[in-house]
Amino acid sequence: MIPMQTVKYSFRMLMLAGAVALAGCASQPATAPDAVAIAGPAPVATAQAPVSFPTAFQTVGAIGEAQSAAVISAFNAALAGKLAGCKAACKLLTAKDRPTRVLLDADLAFEVGSAQLRPELLLPLADAVVASRSAGAWVIHVIGHSDAEADAGLAERRATAVAAYLSGQGVAGGRLRAEGRAARDGATRRVELVFAPIIEGREVRAWMPPEGAR
């Protein structure tokens, strides 16, 4: 039989150990909750890896045929205003009843020989997104043009870099297309942004690869 004194001593030691443990917990700083994983931008469609989305998503916000001319006109005006200060690297191609196209001089818009966007181009690209949002539903085609067959891969990477930035600015990945095109007829290195309106009754046309500007 265990002596009562021993039992009391053991009980006191257990109580003391518990108190020490509680004091240690109290002295520890509160730990932050586990970080919540934030999903990255939606995937961007490319010529080699198209992204398919339900028709319901693709046609959300489609522009009525009767309103299309007014919407395109408003978009052109908004885009011209947003990119007024980007004359060095940006060139706007306007045509009657068609959305303005934006040509980015690759030599000014990217670091030499890479797909790294220069910081000074980021704000104008964000402004282009704002202009498109205010005017209606669009598919934005980003086309990288090279001046030699050997640079075709770089042209596509640059187009993908621009599309990824636009996606990060809130453009749904399913409404972005990126592709590279080899040189033709003395074309210069550039990245072209083509804004295709999603118009009711002919929505699918917005996702068709556009003819490149010269």
Buried (B, 14 or more C-beta within 10 A) or exposed (E): EEEEEEEEEEEEEEEEEEEEEEEEEEEEEEEEEEEEEEEEBBBBBBBEEEBEBEEEEBBEEBBEEEBBEEBBBBBBEBBEEBBEEBEEBBBBBEEEEBBBBBBBBBEBBBEEEEBEBEEEBEEBBBBBBBBBBEBBBBBBBBBBBBBEEEBBBBBBBBBBBBBBBBBBBEBBBBBBBBBBBBBEEEBEBBBBBBBBBBBBEEBEEBBEEBEBBE
